[in-house]
């Protein structure tokens, strides 16, 4: 889908394209994926753009691919989507916009249990409250996440 929709990030930031895709072009995909539970939930799944797990499906998938690809290499994208827990827990948090952080999280947590992934991604956000993410080396990110994983597995 990301390759088919050749959008710039500026274009993708406009909610109208995602609304068109879900309301006019392919509403059956959203209906197939999500049962109608009420106006609020339905509205967010058709109308709200973003990367949150409950946002517009086309927007969410496109943005996750955009944030994880490296040129034409979608290897990290495939790894993120291989585990639903990874995709949800990483991309509901602001650090998802940092590709190195996402890659480090996937490297360390790819084979972890869902509860561990949930705990580590939440605690990683807390750790970043006192650090500058962009100032951390990739090895430091991996080591920090590995420590958080060990702590989560002991708990």
Protein Blocks (a to p, Z undefined) as FASTA:
>chain_A
ZZmmccdfklmmpmklmmmmmmmmmmmlmmmmpccfbjklmmmmmmmgcjbfklcfklmm
mmmmmmmpghjacklmmmmmmpmklmmmmmmpfklmpmklmmmmmmmmmmgcfklmmmmm
mmmmmmmmmccfklpcfklmmmmmmmmmmmmmmZZ
